[in-house]
Amino acid sequence: MTAKDVAERLSGVPIFSGCSQRELATIARVVRPIDHPAGSVIAQEGQPGAGLFVIDQGEADVTIGTKKINHLGPGDFFGELALLDGGPRTATVTASTDVKLLALTEWVFRGLLVEHPSIALRTLEAMAARLRNATAMATASFDGSTPAAAARVARRSAGSGGRPRRISSTQASSTAPALRIR
């Protein structure tokens, strides 16, 4: 797989959505391939996370406890939160076939952020956009809005590339759903 191919795979990961092609190429240079045979546990729920993994080839199952919650294939990823904080895994990921992964460890990524502050900024902007969207969705469940309405609010409050745009206090009060305590 070429560096360009790796950068293309990384562009599908939401925390890298605001990165330029040049920034994606920089990240791609520090990504390493890892192979796991079918049946092996790639990430264990509750264990410290080492970083982000993108599936290049193969498939894996995601479980929480004993419940299967997802099936992953090429282009899918897991571990983006561990990439940022090294916290415990929220689920177990097990290879259901032989799997080829693209791995980016937390410690390598942190060094990259120090050397390339623009990547740090893009990552923060993408995480802020995701948090804004999650907040809109959670707020919708409190005020009775539909998920589609919450998604519209989240999109209005974010600019292109998932970056938040500045809005006036008048706009903020008209776009942000009210939180009602019942």
N, C-alpha and C positions, 0 to 999 in steps of 0.2 A: 504494500500500500504506500502510495507516495504522500509526501507532506501536504500536497494539494487535496488529496482524498481525505486525509485526516482533518484538515481545516474544514472541508465540506461537512464531514460528520459532526464536528464541533459546532458548526453554525446552527444545527438543529437542537442544541441544548439551550433552554431558555436563558440561563444566566450569561450566556455568551451572545445573546440576540442583538445586543447593541454594538458588538465589536466589529471593527472594520476588517476587511480581508487581510490587511497587514497584521493587525493584532491577532487574528485567528491563526495566521501563519506562524507568529511568534509562539503562541500557545502550542500549536501542533508540533513544534520542534522539541518540546519537552515531554510529550506524550509517549508512552512506551506500550508495546504490544504484550499481552499476557494471554496464555492459553489455559483453559480449564477443561478437563474431560467431563463427559456426561455423568451426572450424579454428584458432582462435587459442589460443596457449599462455597459460594463466592463471597458472600457477606452474611454474617450471622446477626440476627436481631439481638439488640442489647449490647453487642460488642462494639468497641471503639471503631469508628469509621476511618479508613485510610485515605479516602478520596473519591473521585468521580470515575465511573466506568461507563464506556459507550460500547454497545455490542456491535462488532464489525461483522461477525458471522456466527450463526448458531442461535439457540433459543434458551431461555431461562424462565423459571417460575418464581413468582414473588409470593411469600406467605407471611402472615402475621399470626403467631401462635401456630395453630394447625390449619388455618383457613387460607386457601389459595385466593389471592386478591388480584393477581395480574399475570399475564404471560408476555414476556418480552422477546423481541426479535431484532434483526439488524436495524441499526439506527436508534434503537431505544437506549435509554441511559438510566443510571441510578447512582446515588451517592453525592448529589450536588450540595446537599447541606453539610455533609462530612467534609467536602472540599473546603468549605468556609470555616467550620468550627471544630472538626475532628470529633464531634459528639457521637453518641452511640447510634448504631443502626436502628432504624425504626421497623425494619422488616428483614426477613431472610431471603436471599436470592440463591437459587440452586440451578445449576446448569442442567437443562433437560436434554440437551444434545452436547456434543463437543462445541465449545465456545471460544471464539477469538475476541478478546476485548482490547479496547484502547484505554489505558489507565493514566490518570493524572493524580498524583498524590498530593495531599494537603501541604506537605512541607516544600515540595517543589513549586506548587502554585503560589505559596506565600512569598517565596523568593522572587518569582516572576512578578508579583504585584509590587514588590519593593523596587525592582529594576524598571518596571513599566507602569507608572501610575495611571496612564490612560486606560489600561486594562482593568485596574482596580475601580476606576470611576465607572466604566461601562458595566462591570459586574454589580456594583452597588445600585446603579440606576435600574438594571434589570430586576434585581431582588426587590427594590422599592416598588416597582410596577407590579410584581407578583404579589407582594404584601398588600398593595392597594386593592388589587382584584380580589384577593382572599377576604379582605375586610369588607368590601362591597357585597360579596356573596354571603358572608356571615351576617351582616347587617340586614340583608334582605330577608333572612329567616326570622329576624326579630320584628320587622315592620310589615311582614306579609307580602313583600314584593316577590315577583317571580324571579328565578335565576336569570332569565333573559333580561329583565329590567336591571338587575344588579350588574350584569355584564355590560350593558349600555352605559351605566354610570361609571364603571371602571374604565371603559374605553374613552369616555369623554374627559376623564381626569388624567389621562396619559397621552403623551405626544407620540410622534413616530418613533419606531424602534423600541417601544415600551418605556421611553423616558417620560417622566412627568413633565407637564408644562405648567408654567406659572399662571395662576388664575387669580382674579380679584376676589375680595371677600364676598361681593355680591354674587359672582359666579359660583363660588364655593357653596354658598347657602342654597343655591338653586340646583346644584348638581349632586351634592352629597345627600344621601337619604337620611332622614331623621331616625335616631335610635329611640325607640319607645320602650320604656320599662313597664312591663305589665304586672 
